[in-house]
Amino acid sequence: MASVSYRRVRKAFDKTVVIDGLDLDIGDGEFVVFVGPSGCGKTTLLRLLAGLEDLSGGDIRIGARSVADVPARDRNIAMVFQNYALYPHMSVAENMGFGMKVRGTAKAEREAKVRAAASLLNLDGLLERKPRALSGGQRQRVAMGRAIVRDPHVFLMDEPLSNLDAQLRSQMRTDIKDLQNRLGTTTIYVTHDQVEAMTMADRIVVLDRGAIQQFGTPADLYDRPANRFVAGFIGTPGINFIDLQRDGAERFRTPCGEALPVPDSLRVRLDSLDKVVLGVRPRDLAVVNCEASPVRWPAVVKLTEPLGGETLVHAHLGEIPLTLRIDGTVTLKSGAPIDIGFDPANPALHMFDAPTGVRLV
């Protein structure tokens, strides 16, 4: 096991700069997830650490050792790929032990390590099968077993669950996290799926256009997003954004004209701003039926998504789309008028600077 450090890392492909001056420290034994949209640089960072891409500048360390000029085979990392990369003509046991065989590990040691990894991954009864006789989840566990037998300093996982169906992905998320907890090996996991990131990571790196937007625990990112990008990327269903224009000292207005009173606790912080963006999670919006609500905005239901114990309501406030998460026993019909309410003093609400997207509150 070992820590991982990126120092002023730069990567360019010809004249296109993908990563420019990135710094990041990952602790020994941490499970860190790189998440972000396609093209944000997350896989490039993984491949730079693995030695599959050369640095254009900066340094990467595994523990105290710089690996900038160390060949991939000598970095003592193990990588689990999206497509499993299993040899179809080899058995499960042969696939798991192939790397050790190439390195000249004694047969008895190979077999012992393969058996131990197979037991850890519930593959004991499958060691003689070929990959074609396995399910997608079993193949992924074989790929993980091949990584485990190497006793690496760091596990690298590049979207390993993207080829699986939704139910199996959910189960494999639990299995991978449980496995990492037991092994204690530093793990860096790349995904575009923020649900995977939130449910698996000790800490998450949110990337956009090759830059770190925020690095923190899942709770940090959800409750205290650094900017509008992070707030919009983290959370399912997504956060609602509402543009607001100042209307006097004590309130803002939406583009549709609805007023939002500014709580006393926020007045000083928002006093010098004319345009802000309100961020409110679907769980913090409600359908209100009384005049006492501090905010009561008229909207129209577009459609609903019943999920059993709760229902997602998609509504429009003028041209502004809003999503609410409400009790599943409440029935609303498409086209029905509703009043949407929330408490503007709720600390779970967020205010962002309109021009920069930086979180204000």
RODO-2510 file (C-alpha; in nm, 4 decimals, decimal comma):
residues 361
     n   res          X          Y          Z
     1     m     0,0000     0,0000     0,0000
     2     a     0,1108     0,3569    -0,0601
     3     s     0,0004     0,7156    -0,0956
     4     v    -0,0208     0,8801    -0,4387
     5     s     0,0780     1,2390    -0,5213
     6     y     0,0373     1,4409    -0,8389
     7     r     0,2615     1,7493    -0,8482
     8     r     0,2101     2,0234    -1,1107
     9     v     0,1098     1,7486    -1,3549
    10     r     0,0741     1,8534    -1,7145
    11     k    -0,0342     1,6480    -2,0137
    12     a    -0,0656     1,7663    -2,3726
    13     f    -0,1497     1,5721    -2,6866
    14     d     0,0282     1,7617    -2,9634
    15     k    -0,0902     2,1203    -2,9052
    16     t    -0,3975     2,0264    -2,7023
    17     v    -0,3407     2,0640    -2,3278
    18     v    -0,5579     1,8174    -2,1356
    19     i    -0,4125     1,8592    -1,7853
    20     d    -0,2276     2,1746    -1,6842
    21     g    -0,0542     2,2098    -1,3468
    22     l    -0,2697     1,9707    -1,1410
    23     d    -0,1872     1,8925    -0,7747
    24     l    -0,3498     1,6102    -0,5801
    25     d    -0,2669     1,4016    -0,2706
    26     i    -0,4313     1,0629    -0,2088
    27     g    -0,3740     0,8978     0,1269
    28     d    -0,2460     0,5472     0,1923
    29     g    -0,5407     0,3069     0,1871
    30     e    -0,7938     0,5594     0,0542
    31     f    -1,0648     0,4775    -0,1977
    32     v    -1,0717     0,7841    -0,4240
    33     v    -1,3016     0,8246    -0,7228
    34     f    -1,2293     1,0483    -1,0224
    35     v    -1,5603     1,1657    -1,1640
    36     g    -1,6609     1,4092    -1,4332
    37     p    -1,8069     1,4374    -1,7823
    38     s    -1,6484     1,2780    -2,0883
    39     g    -1,3258     1,4519    -2,1831
    40     c    -1,2615     1,5998    -1,8380
    41     g    -0,9234     1,4249    -1,7989
    42     k    -1,0076     1,1547    -1,5455
    43     t    -0,8865     0,8584    -1,7522
    44     t    -0,5783     1,0530    -1,8610
    45     l    -0,4840     1,1024    -1,4945
    46     l    -0,5246     0,7287    -1,4349
    47     r    -0,3153     0,6365    -1,7380
    48     l    -0,0407     0,8797    -1,6351
    49     l    -0,0221     0,7104    -1,2962
    50     a    -0,0201     0,3670    -1,4575
    51     g     0,2616     0,4659    -1,6930
    52     l     0,0450     0,4148    -2,0016
    53     e     0,0911     0,7827    -2,0940
    54     d     0,4013     0,9981    -2,0548
    55     l     0,3959     1,3179    -1,8528
    56     s     0,4367     1,6461    -2,0387
    57     g     0,5454     1,8081    -1,7148
    58     g     0,5390     1,7711    -1,3375
    59     d     0,5815     1,4600    -1,1254
    60     i     0,3849     1,1640    -0,9888
    61     r     0,4853     0,9801    -0,6725
    62     i     0,3758     0,6477    -0,5325
    63     g     0,4741     0,6682    -0,1690
    64     a     0,8023     0,8576    -0,1541
    65     r     0,9147     0,7319    -0,4955
    66     s     0,8878     0,9362    -0,8131
    67     v     0,7563     0,7187    -1,0963
    68     a     0,7747     0,9810    -1,3711
    69     d     1,0496     0,7875    -1,5485
    70     v     0,9654     0,4387    -1,4206
    71     p     0,8274     0,1897    -1,6783
    72     a     0,4697     0,0786    -1,6230
    73     r     0,5725    -0,2786    -1,5395
    74     d     0,7900    -0,1586    -1,2496
    75     r     0,5381     0,0674    -1,0748
    76     n     0,3700    -0,2124    -0,8776
    77     i     0,0191    -0,1064    -0,9676
    78     a    -0,2665    -0,3241    -1,0906
    79     m    -0,5327    -0,2040    -1,3307
    80     v    -0,8867    -0,3320    -1,3831
    81     f    -1,0273    -0,2350    -1,7220
    82     q    -1,3782    -0,1737    -1,8512
    83     n    -1,3627    -0,4665    -2,0952
    84     y    -1,2118    -0,7208    -1,8494
    85     a    -0,9252    -0,8077    -2,0941
    86     l    -0,9415    -1,1807    -2,0195
    87     y    -0,7743    -1,4406    -2,2391
    88     p    -1,0626    -1,6465    -2,3874
    89     h    -0,8575    -1,9665    -2,4289
    90     m    -0,7425    -1,9713    -2,0654
    91     s    -0,9322    -2,0900    -1,7596
    92     v    -1,0209    -1,8570    -1,4736
    93     a    -0,7247    -1,9848    -1,2727
    94     e    -0,4882    -1,9386    -1,5686
    95     n    -0,6135    -1,5869    -1,6320
    96     m    -0,5677    -1,4902    -1,2686
    97     g    -0,2208    -1,6388    -1,2463
    98     f    -0,0882    -1,5401    -1,5897
    99     g     0,0944    -1,2273    -1,4781
   100     m     0,2753    -1,4191    -1,2042
   101     k     0,3681    -1,6912    -1,4518
   102     v     0,5232    -1,4344    -1,6866
   103     r     0,7264    -1,2932    -1,3966
   104     g     0,8559    -1,6410    -1,3104
   105     t     0,6666    -1,6939    -0,9851
   106     a     0,6874    -2,0545    -0,8663
   107     k     0,3864    -2,2697    -0,9522
   108     a     0,3015    -2,3508    -0,5901
   109     e     0,3021    -1,9824    -0,4959
   110     r     0,0905    -1,8948    -0,7995
   111     e    -0,1686    -2,1568    -0,7179
   112     a    -0,1849    -2,0519    -0,3507
   113     k    -0,2399    -1,6865    -0,4411
   114     v    -0,5015    -1,7730    -0,7020
   115     r    -0,6919    -1,9902    -0,4529
   116     a    -0,6795    -1,7160    -0,1895
   117     a    -0,8054    -1,4522    -0,4336
   118     a    -1,0759    -1,6867    -0,5659
   119     s    -1,1995    -1,7464    -0,2114
   120     l    -1,2071    -1,3718    -0,1463
   121     l    -1,4122    -1,3143    -0,4639
   122     n    -1,6427    -1,6189    -0,4408
   123     l    -1,4873    -1,7763    -0,7505
   124     d    -1,3830    -2,1056    -0,5882
   125     g    -1,6065    -2,3250    -0,8006
   126     l    -1,5268    -2,1468    -1,1277
   127     l    -1,1485    -2,1807    -1,1534
   128     e    -1,1588    -2,4345    -1,4383
   129     r    -1,4140    -2,2495    -1,6503
   130     k    -1,3336    -2,0393    -1,9549
   131     p    -1,4457    -1,6726    -1,9640
   132     r    -1,7212    -1,7474    -2,2172
   133     a    -1,8942    -1,9627    -1,9553
   134     l    -1,9098    -1,6776    -1,7033
   135     s    -2,1574    -1,3972    -1,6454
   136     g    -2,0486    -1,0344    -1,6769
   137     g    -2,0184    -0,9991    -1,3012
   138     q    -1,8100    -1,3168    -1,2740
   139     r    -1,5759    -1,1971    -1,5491
   140     q    -1,5303    -0,8682    -1,3661
   141     r    -1,4420    -1,0549    -1,0466
   142     v    -1,1858    -1,2590    -1,2393
   143     a    -1,0298    -0,9365    -1,3653
   144     m    -1,0188    -0,8107    -1,0072
   145     g    -0,8670    -1,1379    -0,8902
   146     r    -0,5911    -1,1025    -1,1485
   147     a    -0,5141    -0,7629    -0,9943
   148     i    -0,5308    -0,8847    -0,6341
   149     v    -0,2754    -1,1658    -0,6760
   150     r    -0,0104    -0,9083    -0,7674
   151     d    -0,0204    -0,7520    -0,4163
   152     p     0,0046    -0,4047    -0,5722
   153     h     0,0680    -0,0746    -0,3972
   154     v    -0,2287     0,0778    -0,5822
   155     f    -0,5400    -0,0530    -0,7587
   156     l    -0,6527     0,1450    -1,0630
   157     m    -1,0051     0,0847    -1,1941
   158     d    -1,1223     0,2421    -1,5203
   159     e    -1,5053     0,2331    -1,5414
   160     p    -1,5084    -0,1376    -1,4504
   161     l    -1,8881    -0,1621    -1,4186
   162     s    -2,0027     0,0181    -1,7319
   163     n    -2,0705    -0,3047    -1,9238
   164     l    -2,3013    -0,4477    -1,6560
   165     d    -2,6765    -0,4106    -1,6180
   166     a    -2,8162    -0,1793    -1,3491
   167     q    -2,8912    -0,4474    -1,0891
   168     l    -2,5507    -0,6109    -1,1260
   169     r    -2,3748    -0,2737    -1,1129
   170     s    -2,5433    -0,2060    -0,7806
   171     q    -2,4274    -0,5392    -0,6388
   172     m    -2,0750    -0,4989    -0,7747
   173     r    -2,0448    -0,1520    -0,6208
   174     t    -2,1036    -0,3107    -0,2821
   175     d    -1,8651    -0,5969    -0,3547
   176     i    -1,5799    -0,3705    -0,4697
   177     k    -1,6142    -0,1373    -0,1718
   178     d    -1,6270    -0,4305     0,0694
   179     l    -1,3210    -0,5852    -0,0951
   180     q    -1,1246    -0,2606    -0,0709
   181     n    -1,2169    -0,2271     0,2965
   182     r    -1,0818    -0,5750     0,3649
   183     l    -0,7632    -0,5377     0,1618
   184     g    -0,6886    -0,1770     0,2598
   185     t    -0,5166    -0,1138    -0,0730
   186     t    -0,5076     0,2415    -0,2079
   187     t    -0,7647     0,2470    -0,4873
   188     i    -0,8318     0,5033    -0,7593
   189     y    -1,1540     0,4466    -0,9484
   190     v    -1,2623     0,6324    -1,2629
   191     t    -1,6279     0,6734    -1,3551
   192     h    -1,8658     0,9172    -1,5218
   193     d    -2,1442     0,7903    -1,2939
   194     q    -2,1828     1,0144    -0,9912
   195     v    -2,3959     0,7498    -0,8140
   196     e    -2,0965     0,5146    -0,8190
   197     a    -1,8780     0,7970    -0,6897
   198     m    -2,1130     0,8889    -0,4047
   199     t    -2,1739     0,5320    -0,2870
   200     m    -1,8172     0,3998    -0,3072
   201     a    -1,5656     0,6754    -0,2397
   202     d    -1,3919     0,7863     0,0759
   203     r    -1,3235     1,1061    -0,1191
   204     i    -1,4194     1,2224    -0,4670
   205     v    -1,2242     1,4290    -0,7199
   206     v    -1,4676     1,6206    -0,9424
   207     l    -1,2962     1,7147    -1,2680
   208     d    -1,3934     1,9430    -1,5520
   209     r    -1,1755     2,0372    -1,8495
   210     g    -0,8651     1,8944    -1,6858
   211     a    -0,8976     2,0893    -1,3607
   212     i    -1,0087     1,9812    -1,0133
   213     q    -1,3343     2,1545    -0,9267
   214     q    -1,3538     2,0031    -0,5787
   215     f    -1,1906     1,7233    -0,3770
   216     g    -1,3762     1,6042    -0,0702
   217     t    -1,6028     1,3487     0,0902
   218     p    -1,9378     1,2663    -0,0711
   219     a    -2,1099     1,4671     0,2034
   220     d    -1,8843     1,7685     0,1383
   221     l    -1,9664     1,7694    -0,2314
   222     y    -2,3397     1,7262    -0,1801
   223     d    -2,3881     1,9656     0,1104
   224     r    -2,1159     2,2226     0,0377
   225     p    -2,0442     2,2248    -0,3382
   226     a    -1,7622     2,4629    -0,4270
   227     n    -1,9341     2,5915    -0,7389
   228     r    -2,2302     2,5534    -0,9675
   229     f    -2,0617     2,2819    -1,1740
   230     v    -2,0118     2,0541    -0,8721
   231     a    -2,3640     2,1206    -0,7442
   232     g    -2,5068     2,0307    -1,0834
   233     f    -2,2958     1,7198    -1,1281
   234     i    -2,3478     1,5675    -0,7834
   235     g    -2,6893     1,4484    -0,6702
   236     t    -2,9700     1,2381    -0,8213
   237     p    -3,2081     1,3754    -0,9304
   238     g    -3,0121     1,6856    -1,0168
   239     i    -3,0277     2,0142    -0,8280
   240     n    -3,2637     2,2880    -0,9473
   241     f    -3,1036     2,6145    -1,0610
   242     i    -3,3032     2,9375    -1,0653
   243     d    -3,1617     3,2679    -1,1917
   244     l    -3,2402     3,5602    -0,9624
   245     q    -3,2226     3,9367    -1,0162
   246     r    -3,2064     4,1807    -0,7256
   247     d    -3,5249     4,3725    -0,6550
   248     g    -3,4479     4,6075    -0,3663
   249     a    -3,2530     4,5407    -0,0490
   250     e    -3,4683     4,2575     0,0824
   251     r    -3,5515     4,0357    -0,2116
   252     f    -3,4655     3,8903    -0,5516
   253     r    -3,6991     3,7955    -0,8329
   254     t    -3,7050     3,5048    -1,0780
   255     p    -3,7308     3,5696    -1,4559
   256     c    -4,1011     3,4954    -1,4144
   257     g    -4,1408     3,7688    -1,1532
   258     e    -4,1809     3,5568    -0,8398
   259     a    -4,0177     3,7080    -0,5318
   260     l    -3,7601     3,5469    -0,3066
   261     p    -3,7146     3,7226     0,0271
   262     v    -3,3537     3,7396     0,1467
   263     p    -3,3168     3,6037     0,5019
   264     d    -3,1512     3,8388     0,7499
   265     s    -2,8655     3,5908     0,7941
   266     l    -2,7716     3,6217     0,4242
   267     r    -2,8450     3,9881     0,3583
   268     v    -2,4911     4,1154     0,4241
   269     r    -2,3294     3,8437     0,2142
   270     l    -2,5571     3,9079    -0,0836
   271     d    -2,5826     4,2846    -0,0468
   272     s    -2,3410     4,3799    -0,3253
   273     l    -2,4705     4,1290    -0,5828
   274     d    -2,7315     4,2031    -0,8483
   275     k    -2,7485     3,8578    -1,0085
   276     v    -2,7224     3,5238    -0,8304
   277     v    -2,8257     3,1659    -0,8980
   278     l    -3,0301     2,9756    -0,6412
   279     g    -2,9555     2,6044    -0,6100
   280     v    -3,2206     2,3938    -0,4371
   281     r    -3,2298     2,0152    -0,4165
   282     p    -3,5536     1,8355    -0,5125
   283     r    -3,5893     1,7126    -0,1529
   284     d    -3,6022     2,0755    -0,0307
   285     l    -3,8976     2,1768    -0,2490
   286     a    -4,2535     2,0997    -0,1438
   287     v    -4,6062     2,1264    -0,2736
   288     v    -4,7677     2,3785    -0,0361
   289     n    -5,1340     2,4428     0,0335
   290     c    -5,1243     2,7277     0,2826
   291     e    -5,0593     3,1002     0,2742
   292     a    -4,8072     3,0724     0,5594
   293     s    -4,5245     2,9408     0,3388
   294     p    -4,2484     3,2082     0,3115
   295     v    -4,2115     3,1204    -0,0585
   296     r    -4,5113     3,0157    -0,2650
   297     w    -4,4575     3,0010    -0,6403
   298     p    -4,7286     2,8905    -0,8870
   299     a    -4,6196     2,6101    -1,1207
   300     v    -4,7648     2,3451    -1,3508
   301     v    -4,7002     1,9701    -1,3312
   302     k    -4,5469     1,8335    -1,6518
   303     l    -4,5106     1,4694    -1,5476
   304     t    -4,4515     1,2486    -1,2463
   305     e    -4,2269     0,9493    -1,1813
   306     p    -4,3697     0,7216    -0,9092
   307     l    -4,0866     0,5339    -0,7350
   308     g    -4,2858     0,3546    -0,4666
   309     g    -4,2131     0,5322    -0,1403
   310     e    -4,1534     0,8628    -0,3152
   311     t    -4,2478     1,0412    -0,6350
   312     l    -4,0454     1,2734    -0,8548
   313     v    -4,2527     1,5632    -0,9822
   314     h    -4,1318     1,7529    -1,2877
   315     a    -4,2944     2,0934    -1,3027
   316     h    -4,2493     2,4264    -1,4790
   317     l    -4,2341     2,7658    -1,3126
   318     g    -4,3001     2,9659    -1,6269
   319     e    -4,0140     2,8453    -1,8490
   320     i    -3,8043     2,7249    -1,5541
   321     p    -3,8008     2,3441    -1,5122
   322     l    -3,8104     2,2242    -1,1516
   323     t    -3,7947     1,8771    -0,9969
   324     l    -3,9468     1,7931    -0,6582
   325     r    -3,9073     1,4770    -0,4516
   326     i    -4,2321     1,4236    -0,2592
   327     d    -4,4092     1,1517    -0,0613
   328     g    -4,5166     0,8609    -0,2784
   329     t    -4,8710     0,8673    -0,1429
   330     v    -4,9397     1,2085    -0,3006
   331     t    -5,1020     1,1874    -0,6453
   332     l    -5,0589     1,4685    -0,8984
   333     k    -5,1722     1,4742    -1,2607
   334     s    -4,9937     1,6209    -1,5615
   335     g    -5,1145     1,9725    -1,6300
   336     a    -5,2300     2,0292    -1,2721
   337     p    -5,1498     2,3667    -1,1143
   338     i    -4,9514     2,3486    -0,7902
   339     d    -4,7834     2,5903    -0,5513
   340     i    -4,4169     2,5177    -0,4861
   341     g    -4,2705     2,6304    -0,1575
   342     f    -3,9511     2,6192     0,0469
   343     d    -3,7815     2,7978     0,3330
   344     p    -3,5301     3,0554     0,1983
   345     a    -3,3411     3,0348     0,5279
   346     n    -3,2868     2,6583     0,4889
   347     p    -2,9090     2,6000     0,5232
   348     a    -2,9344     2,3243     0,2580
   349     l    -3,0019     2,5877    -0,0092
   350     h    -2,7123     2,7292    -0,2113
   351     m    -2,6446     3,0635    -0,3723
   352     f    -2,3926     3,0954    -0,6564
   353     d    -2,2388     3,4010    -0,8130
   354     a    -2,4023     3,4251    -1,1569
   355     p    -2,0933     3,5290    -1,3601
   356     t    -1,8371     3,2912    -1,2001
   357     g    -2,0495     3,0070    -1,0627
   358     v    -1,8623     3,0194    -0,7300
   359     r    -2,0679     2,9229    -0,4250
   360     l    -2,1593     3,2211    -0,2065
   361     v    -2,3759     3,0479     0,0538
***
